[in-house]
Amino acid sequence: MNLTELNKVATAMVTPGKGILAADESSGTIRKRFDAIGVESTEENRRDYREMLFRAKDAMSRYISGVILYDETIWQNAKDGTPLVKLIEQAGAIPGIKVDEGTQALPMCPGETVTVGLDRLAERLKKYYERGARFAKWRAVIDIGSGIPSMTAISVNAHALARYAALCQAAQIVPIVEPEVLMDGDHDIERCYEVTQRVLNKTFQELRVQRVALEGMVLKPNMAISGKKCAKQASVEEVAEKTIRLLKACVPAAVPGIAFLSGGQSDEEATAHLNAMHKLGPLPWGLTFSYGRALQAAPQKAWSGRPENVAAGQRAFSHRARMNGLASRGEWQSSLEQKAA
Ligand code: 13P
């Protein structure tokens, strides 16, 4: 393992002004997204859609540091035969790969899951590296509800995250460690804070036990935020203040970067929250976005599967990428959104 090189990649992933495009929807998830815009989820449509994003030169080169791909996509070529990975590299962004194989029900723990995919991961990482991937992602899912999460779910998921992270570093790939506490449910922000704190503490404990070099990873957490169905929604300022307090308490300064998931926040909320956090600086780590839905909902709608809408789709993507790029420096203002509309 070359830690200097891993640290260089991790640091580049959180370059101020840039963030990560999470375009790694599994086949099931992308089908759901396509259903919503009336597009059939064929291999060709999935390719065309993602090619549209990766060819949005302005957005990709100015605001996107890296792209997380799904297994199908990393092996796909653009219409003209160029590997999609090459399009990403040509735009100056780093290709990454989602390597977990989804969740399975956790025995004895009703309603809870564990993320799987460790078997043969070492061999898979080798192939992904050869194809150009320099970072990877593994997502653990923790749900908040009555009586959950259990310490069992937190513990097995943290253990798997650390197993994955160690295997990545041994393969010279930067692990994005993603323990996602879901924002579904009616819990308040205090409960989200308390659960996320337990999850992060356990995750870093496991990372240390399994000798993962913190300098060569990126954390992808949820924000401290009210449950979607909670009657009392915390303000942008409160989300920013609590999230930064939480991360400072749990994430060592040796970690080069933190890149948030959007988790079902509206596009503008996800941007406003990140921006507000940067008003609370200076911060001990790079802090940016690794959004899926909050970067792609608008371009998906604008595109709607029609070749004649490619330019409109790219414009919508560029706008969200620029807004989030500005937020990653604390330079976003809501008036910039209205101007674009
Ligand atoms: P969202 O931003 O849509 O939550 O997706 C990010 C991601 O990669 C979740 O694993």
Residues whose N, C-alpha, C, O or C-beta is under 5 A from the ligand:
A	BS01	13P	A22 R139 L261 S262 G263 G264 S290 Y291 G292 R293 A294
